[in-house]
Amino acid sequence: MRGGGDPRGPAAWTVAVLAAWAVVWGASWILPWQLEATGDGFTRGMNRVAAFFGLQLAALLPALIALSLRGRLAPGTWPRRLSLVPLAAFALLVLAVLGVILWSRLARP
């Protein structure tokens, strides 16, 4: 590798884990809408919602791994900064879900 860096170093592992996270996270937005909606009545299409949240939870694993690798990276480097993006995306999703729940509880019918 150029620059004498170890290709198996923490930065390379962080980039690989972030790439895996990006694939799973992107799939969570694309794949559920490709599924056939199953169920009857109120529950029709819940398999899509379950697939979305299941893939989001699967994307949490590489996000936590990237966060654990963050401590091994030099401060101020782009892999160190980028390692926070998956967790931030997950936190925004949780806040959005909690916001919808709160709004549905407080909104007038």
C-alpha angles and dihedrals in degrees: 000000000000118000092032093271121152109252089214094050125125093267092056091046091048092052091048092049091047090051090052090049091050091052094050093041092049091047090054089063097042109034101054092059090053091059122098110251109246132189134054132266117339095004096052108126096015088123087068092053091047091050091050095051092041091055091044089055089047088053089054091071096063088041091058092044090052089050091051091050090051093083092060094056125090114258115261097021120131095241089054092051093043092052089073095057097082093050091046090052090050091048091051090051091051091048091049092051092047089048092053091048092049092046092050090051096048101036118100115247 
